[in-house]
Amino acid sequence: VQLQASGGGLVQPGGSLRLSCAASGIILSINIQNWYRQAPGKQREMVAIITHGGSTDYADSVKGRFTISRDNAKNTVYLQMNNLTPEDTAVYYCNVVSRDLRTTYWGQGTQVTVSS
């Protein structure tokens, strides 16, 4: 299983980015995907989740600004991030959890920096 995250970068406050996580070796649509982030000196925190059924949930800090979605044909999960603030600066990671919750796969992180 490989998860390839991309789309990070430097953006000004109020800007937007879209992160992508392309999967190979596993079918996303029958499993659960999460986006996590880890800021310097802080613990990794879950940002968004999308289930095999398409249900989504978000951390309170990003509700209304971030949207997780999945393209089953491309076997890719996305995180659309709008109205970014410096507090969103972190390394963002995608992960896939098997439907039976027994196995977790992590992608490499992608850096998001929000700064003027």
N, CA, C and O of each residue as an XYZ file, in Angstrom:
464
protein
N       0.853     -1.189      0.000
C       0.000      0.000      0.000
C       0.887      1.236      0.000
O       1.840      1.345      0.771
N       0.546      2.159     -0.884
C       1.250      3.437     -0.907
C       0.241      4.570     -0.939
O      -0.744      4.532     -1.676
N       0.510      5.579     -0.123
C      -0.304      6.787     -0.093
C       0.601      7.958     -0.421
O       1.560      8.227      0.301
N       0.304      8.647     -1.496
C       1.136      9.754     -1.957
C       0.386     11.061     -1.737
O      -0.565     11.376     -2.454
N       0.829     11.818     -0.733
C       0.204     13.106     -0.442
C       0.910     14.214     -1.201
O       2.126     14.182     -1.392
N       0.130     15.192     -1.628
C       0.694     16.332     -2.354
C      -0.221     17.533     -2.185
O      -1.331     17.421     -1.664
N       0.269     18.693     -2.638
C      -0.565     19.886     -2.637
C      -0.230     20.906     -1.568
O      -0.812     21.990     -1.552
N       0.686     20.589     -0.684
C       1.073     21.551      0.338
C       1.860     22.700     -0.257
O       2.239     22.676     -1.428
N       2.100     23.702      0.566
C       2.868     24.843      0.099
C       2.721     26.020      1.029
O       2.231     25.898      2.152
N       3.151     27.152      0.542
C       3.075     28.405      1.288
C       1.897     29.216      0.764
O       1.757     29.417     -0.442
N       1.058     29.676      1.673
C      -0.116     30.444      1.276
C      -0.326     31.566      2.279
O       0.013     31.427      3.454
N      -0.873     32.653      1.827
C      -1.148     33.779      2.711
C      -2.410     33.523      3.541
O      -3.275     32.756      3.119
N      -2.523     34.139      4.688
C      -3.757     34.020      5.478
C      -4.978     34.386      4.640
O      -4.965     35.359      3.886
N      -6.022     33.594      4.786
C      -7.215     33.793      3.982
C      -7.207     33.026      2.680
O      -8.220     32.967      1.982
N      -6.081     32.443      2.349
C      -5.966     31.708      1.096
C      -6.476     30.284      1.190
O      -6.994     29.856      2.221
N      -6.320     29.561      0.095
C      -6.818     28.190     -0.007
C      -5.752     27.270     -0.576
O      -4.872     27.685     -1.330
N      -5.861     26.023     -0.193
C      -5.042     24.950     -0.760
C      -5.904     23.705     -0.859
O      -6.861     23.531     -0.104
N      -5.555     22.850     -1.794
C      -6.195     21.540     -1.868
C      -5.126     20.462     -1.788
O      -4.235     20.385     -2.634
N      -5.226     19.646     -0.777
C      -4.315     18.520     -0.625
C      -4.910     17.290     -1.296
O      -6.125     17.094     -1.302
N      -4.041     16.472     -1.856
C      -4.459     15.226     -2.478
C      -3.698     14.072     -1.844
O      -2.558     14.225     -1.407
N      -4.339     12.930     -1.804
C      -3.692     11.716     -1.315
C      -4.101     10.585     -2.252
O      -5.213     10.063     -2.171
N      -3.189     10.220     -3.135
C      -3.453      9.169     -4.106
C      -3.012      7.824     -3.538
O      -1.900      7.687     -3.029
N      -3.887      6.846     -3.632
C      -3.609      5.538     -3.047
C      -3.370      4.487     -4.110
O      -3.969      4.513     -5.185
N      -2.487      3.568     -3.790
C      -2.282      2.387     -4.618
C      -2.151      1.189     -3.703
O      -1.598      1.285     -2.607
N      -2.663      0.062     -4.159
C      -2.606     -1.147     -3.352
C      -3.745     -1.286     -2.370
O      -3.788     -2.249     -1.604
N      -4.657     -0.352     -2.378
C      -5.810     -0.408     -1.485
C      -6.937      0.391     -2.123
O      -6.695      1.407     -2.774
N      -8.160     -0.066     -1.936
C      -9.318      0.615     -2.505
C      -9.902      1.538     -1.446
O     -10.407      1.085     -0.419
N      -9.827      2.831     -1.708
C     -10.263      3.794     -0.703
C     -11.755      3.706     -0.420
O     -12.179      3.871      0.724
N     -12.539      3.454     -1.428
C     -13.990      3.558     -1.276
C     -14.575      2.541     -0.294
O     -15.707      2.713      0.158
N     -13.832      1.493      0.044
C     -14.352      0.501      0.983
C     -13.669      0.608      2.336
O     -13.856     -0.244      3.205
N     -12.884      1.651      2.507
C     -12.188      1.855      3.769
C     -12.435      3.273      4.279
O     -13.257      4.007      3.729
N     -11.725      3.643      5.318
C     -11.911      4.936      5.973
C     -10.652      5.764      5.775
O      -9.541      5.256      5.929
N     -10.817      7.009      5.443
C      -9.652      7.890      5.275
C      -9.731      9.074      6.246
O     -10.802      9.589      6.567
N      -8.567      9.462      6.683
C      -8.432     10.614      7.570
C      -7.339     11.534      7.062
O      -6.399     11.104      6.393
N      -7.480     12.778      7.385
C      -6.375     13.725      7.286
C      -6.018     14.128      8.711
O      -6.885     14.479      9.511
N      -4.738     14.071      9.008
C      -4.191     14.512     10.286
C      -3.225     15.658     10.015
O      -2.793     15.873      8.883
N      -2.898     16.379     11.063
C      -1.847     17.380     10.946
C      -1.043     17.426     12.241
O      -1.529     17.087     13.319
N       0.189     17.854     12.091
C       1.068     18.000     13.243
C       1.862     19.284     13.112
O       2.680     19.448     12.207
N       1.599     20.183     14.036
C       2.329     21.440     14.070
C       3.568     21.266     14.942
O       3.602     20.376     15.791
N       4.581     22.100     14.748
C       5.810     21.985     15.548
C       5.511     22.036     17.040
O       4.819     22.936     17.515
N       6.034     21.069     17.766
C       5.858     21.050     19.209
C       4.499     20.594     19.686
O       4.217     20.627     20.884
N       3.645     20.163     18.755
C       2.298     19.731     19.128
C       2.069     18.288     18.722
O       2.780     17.739     17.881
N       1.060     17.685     19.339
C       0.702     16.327     18.984
C      -0.034     16.307     17.656
O      -0.655     17.288     17.249
N       0.053     15.158     16.993
C      -0.696     14.991     15.763
C      -2.182     14.969     16.089
O      -2.598     14.312     17.043
N      -2.978     15.676     15.310
C      -4.408     15.734     15.544
C      -5.171     15.402     14.273
O      -4.735     15.713     13.164
N      -6.320     14.765     14.457
C      -7.151     14.457     13.309
C      -7.898     15.703     12.876
O      -8.444     16.443     13.693
N      -7.906     15.913     11.576
C      -8.539     17.091     11.002
C      -9.885     16.743     10.370
O     -10.873     17.454     10.555
N      -9.908     15.647      9.628
C     -11.122     15.290      8.898
C     -11.140     13.793      8.643
O     -10.095     13.150      8.553
N     -12.341     13.253      8.529
C     -12.524     11.834      8.267
C     -13.618     11.661      7.223
O     -14.590     12.417      7.187
N     -13.442     10.653      6.376
C     -14.498     10.248      5.455
C     -14.588      8.730      5.508
O     -13.584      8.031      5.370
N     -15.780      8.238      5.707
C     -15.964      6.798      5.847
C     -16.199      6.146      4.492
O     -16.327      6.822      3.471
N     -16.253      4.813      4.505
C     -16.521      4.086      3.268
C     -17.895      4.454      2.726
O     -18.134      4.370      1.522
N     -18.798      4.860      3.613
C     -20.132      5.244      3.172
C     -20.231      6.690      2.732
O     -21.281      7.127      2.260
N     -19.152      7.431      2.883
C     -19.139      8.823      2.463
C     -19.473      9.821      3.546
O     -19.515     11.023      3.286
N     -19.713      9.345      4.764
C     -19.957     10.275      5.865
C     -18.668     10.997      6.224
O     -17.579     10.429      6.146
N     -18.806     12.252      6.616
C     -17.635     13.055      6.946
C     -17.787     13.692      8.320
O     -18.897     13.871      8.823
N     -16.665     14.025      8.904
C     -16.643     14.764     10.161
C     -15.340     15.534     10.233
O     -14.364     15.204      9.559
N     -15.343     16.567     11.064
C     -14.212     17.472     11.108
C     -13.876     17.868     12.541
O     -14.730     17.840     13.428
N     -12.630     18.234     12.745
C     -12.260     18.854     14.004
C     -12.957     20.210     14.097
O     -13.163     20.886     13.089
N     -13.311     20.591     15.306
C     -14.013     21.866     15.485
C     -13.231     23.037     14.904
O     -13.820     23.995     14.403
N     -11.924     22.962     14.971
C     -11.083     24.077     14.536
C     -11.130     24.315     13.029
O     -10.733     25.380     12.558
N     -11.615     23.328     12.267
C     -11.627     23.486     10.813
C     -13.029     23.408     10.217
O     -13.195     23.570      9.008
N     -14.030     23.164     11.044
C     -15.402     23.057     10.529
C     -15.796     24.336      9.818
O     -15.565     25.443     10.305
N     -16.399     24.152      8.649
C     -16.822     25.297      7.860
C     -15.743     25.857      6.949
O     -16.019     26.698      6.093
N     -14.500     25.385      7.136
C     -13.400     25.879      6.300
C     -12.773     24.766      5.468
O     -12.325     25.008      4.347
N     -12.738     23.563      6.001
C     -12.119     22.436      5.317
C     -13.201     21.469      4.832
O     -14.245     21.309      5.465
N     -12.928     20.838      3.711
C     -13.833     19.825      3.171
C     -13.027     18.619      2.713
O     -12.102     18.746      1.911
N     -13.386     17.451      3.229
C     -12.762     16.212      2.783
C     -13.665     15.572      1.741
O     -14.888     15.575      1.876
N     -13.054     15.028      0.708
C     -13.829     14.362     -0.335
C     -13.002     13.237     -0.925
O     -11.807     13.111     -0.661
N     -13.668     12.425     -1.728
C     -12.978     11.275     -2.320
C     -13.449     11.088     -3.753
O     -14.638     11.199     -4.054
N     -12.506     10.805     -4.621
C     -12.809     10.464     -6.015
C     -12.523      8.977     -6.162
O     -11.367      8.564     -6.253
N     -13.568      8.190     -6.185
C     -13.377      6.736     -6.233
C     -12.710      6.283     -7.533
O     -11.932      5.329     -7.540
N     -13.017      6.963     -8.610
C     -12.421      6.580     -9.898
C     -10.906      6.800     -9.896
O     -10.151      6.037    -10.499
N     -10.486      7.851     -9.212
C      -9.047      8.152     -9.151
C      -8.395      7.542     -7.910
O      -7.180      7.623     -7.732
N      -9.219      6.929     -7.055
C      -8.702      6.341     -5.813
C      -7.872      7.363     -5.032
O      -6.760      7.087     -4.581
N      -8.452      8.539     -4.897
C      -7.759      9.670     -4.283
C      -8.692     10.368     -3.304
O      -9.885     10.520     -3.565
N      -8.142     10.784     -2.193
C      -8.896     11.572     -1.213
C      -8.307     12.969     -1.186
O      -7.099     13.148     -1.343
N      -9.164     13.954     -0.985
C      -8.756     15.349     -1.032
C      -9.093     16.050      0.275
O      -9.968     15.619      1.026
N      -8.378     17.137      0.526
C      -8.730     18.033      1.610
C      -8.674     19.451      1.058
O      -7.598     20.006      0.833
N      -9.846     20.023      0.845
C      -9.935     21.415      0.411
C      -9.897     22.292      1.647
O     -10.717     22.141      2.552
N      -8.952     23.199      1.680
C      -8.759     24.060      2.841
C      -8.933     25.512      2.422
O      -8.183     26.025      1.591
N      -9.920     26.160      3.000
C     -10.218     27.553      2.684
C     -10.034     28.426      3.905
O     -10.023     27.948      5.039
N      -9.891     29.706      3.654
C      -9.762     30.683      4.734
C      -8.689     30.248      5.739
O      -8.919     30.215      6.948
N      -7.545     29.925      5.214
C      -6.465     29.417      6.053
C      -5.926     30.495      6.982
O      -5.891     31.676      6.639
N      -5.511     30.065      8.154
C      -4.917     30.957      9.151
C      -3.535     30.417      9.527
O      -3.232     29.256      9.253
N      -2.706     31.238     10.146
C      -1.380     30.744     10.568
C      -1.471     29.528     11.496
O      -0.544     28.720     11.559
N      -2.584     29.404     12.210
C      -2.754     28.249     13.104
C      -2.933     26.940     12.330
O      -2.856     25.860     12.916
N      -3.167     27.029     11.047
C      -3.288     25.821     10.226
C      -1.925     25.325      9.738
O      -1.836     24.270      9.112
N      -0.887     26.070     10.019
C       0.452     25.653      9.617
C       0.830     24.350     10.301
O       0.795     24.248     11.527
N       1.189     23.361      9.504
C       1.505     22.037     10.028
C       1.928     21.137      8.879
O       1.802     21.494      7.708
N       2.427     19.979      9.234
C       2.593     18.914      8.257
C       1.297     18.116      8.249
O       0.822     17.677      9.297
N       0.739     17.935      7.082
C      -0.531     17.230      6.931
C      -0.266     15.817      6.403
O       0.515     15.614      5.474
N      -0.938     14.857      7.025
C      -0.781     13.447      6.678
C      -2.142     12.849      6.325
O      -3.153     13.152      6.958
N      -2.146     12.002      5.311
C      -3.349     11.222      5.060
C      -3.133      9.824      5.615
O      -2.011      9.320      5.654
N      -4.226      9.209      6.042
C      -4.130      7.809      6.402
C      -5.382      7.069      5.981
O      -6.440      7.653      5.743
N      -5.218      5.773      5.898
C      -6.317      4.883      5.535
C      -6.433      3.836      6.626
O      -5.454      3.193      7.004
N      -7.627      3.681      7.115
C      -7.912      2.675      8.131
C      -8.813      1.626      7.495
O      -9.829      1.950      6.880
N      -8.429      0.374      7.651
C      -9.255     -0.679      7.074
C     -10.629     -0.678      7.747
O     -10.790     -0.274      8.899
N     -11.581     -1.136      6.996
C     -12.960     -1.087      7.469
C     -13.142     -1.841      8.778
O     -13.993     -1.476      9.589
N     -12.348     -2.892      8.994
C     -12.444     -3.637     10.250
C     -11.623     -3.001     11.365
O     -11.531     -3.544     12.466
N     -11.027     -1.846     11.073
C     -10.249     -1.052     12.037
C      -8.978     -1.738     12.508
O      -8.392     -1.334     13.512
N      -8.549     -2.763     11.802
C      -7.380     -3.519     12.257
C      -6.071     -2.991     11.696
O      -5.016     -3.201     12.294
N      -6.118     -2.315     10.568
C      -4.880     -1.905      9.900
C      -4.939     -0.437      9.535
O      -5.963      0.058      9.064
N      -3.840      0.252      9.755
C      -3.731      1.674      9.401
C      -2.512      1.880      8.529
O      -1.431      1.360      8.804
N      -2.707      2.640      7.482
C      -1.610      3.000      6.588
C      -1.464      4.517      6.602
O      -2.447      5.258      6.630
N      -0.211      4.957      6.580
C       0.063      6.387      6.589
C       0.806      6.783      5.324
O       1.652      6.046      4.819
N       0.470      7.956      4.831
C       1.238      8.544      3.750
C       2.329      9.432      4.321
O       2.371      9.690      5.524
N       3.210      9.896      3.444
C       4.210     10.855      3.901
C       3.520     12.197      4.085
O       2.471     12.427      3.482
N       4.045     13.047      4.858
C       3.411     14.329      5.119
C       3.658     15.331      4.012
O       4.584     15.198      3.212
N       2.802     16.336      3.991
C       2.992     17.465      3.086
C       2.880     18.746      3.914
O       1.936     18.925      4.684
N       3.846     19.616      3.742
C       3.925     20.812      4.585
C       2.968     21.886      4.083
O       2.927     22.199      2.893
N       2.210     22.437      5.006
C       1.360     23.592      4.734
C       1.825     24.724      5.639
O       1.864     24.585      6.861
N       2.170     25.822      5.034
C       2.612     26.992      5.789
C       1.731     28.180      5.419
O       1.617     28.550      4.251
N       1.118     28.761      6.431
C       0.254     29.920      6.219
C       0.936     31.127      6.847
O       1.057     31.230      8.068
N       1.368     32.019      6.005
C       2.132     33.164      6.488
C       2.045     34.289      5.488
O       1.941     34.065      4.283
N       2.089     35.510      6.003
C       2.116     36.674      5.129
C       3.561     37.092      4.850
O       3.795     38.061      4.127
